[in-house]
Amino acid sequence: MSTASSRSDRRISPVFLGIAAVTAVTGWAVWTDFAADARIAVFLFVTSAWIVSLCLHEYAHARTALHSGDISIGAKGYLTLNPLKYTHALLSIVLPVIFVIMGGIGLPGGAVFIERSRIRGRWRHSLISAAGPLTNLLFAAVCTAPFWLGLLDGVPLVFRFALAFLALLQVTAAILNFLPVPGLDGYGVIEPWLSRKFRAQVEPFAPFGLLAVFGILFIPGVNRAFFEGIDAILGGLGISDLETYCGQNLYRFWTTRDEFCQSFVS
């Protein structure tokens, strides 16, 4: 592979730069109350920021795989942060947004194909799988830091609500991805340590793991217990359930407006 080709394989994609630009512009619009409709600005800000985190999640998988021995990663375009390069390009963008719209749950839908046969050592395989949700944890730390550090004095409430909802998405993404369910990263972490027989038995169910988790979360009792746990975690980080609720209400601009949350929107 030539040096020029290697550089192009790692050059940041204009697609990712465009998404990042939308995040910056809409974030500014929410902060300054510049948008004609603040709810649409919140929707665009949170959605684009979520897609940015999705790209970083998959990039972490790819970069860790590269350093673990899969030198084919670059040629596949996974190091460019372009979500259109993922195994299922459409689902990489649409499915995660549908999850957010339907239930306020953050689950990455992208996928990078890693040639596991090139990688030696169970610890390396586990680290590759863990790299994605660890990135969500880092993103969650960035989103929640202004709250637990007390840096939001004077910050517009609409932006604060949007940031709280984005933090909720990152926390749910990290927790759900670490579940030891086939098809999710959590299972990928423990898979190298399981017997070949067990892995062979579980493998056919991997494509349905994500949908199964999402379906289970639609059970009212499970959904309530899950989000109560999420609220407890965010509460410990200085984010109230009122802030995440208003953030989601503002995000879902097509639904009935909550009068209390709406009072902060021009």
Disulfide bonds with the S-S distance in Angstrom:
Cys246-Cys261 2.08
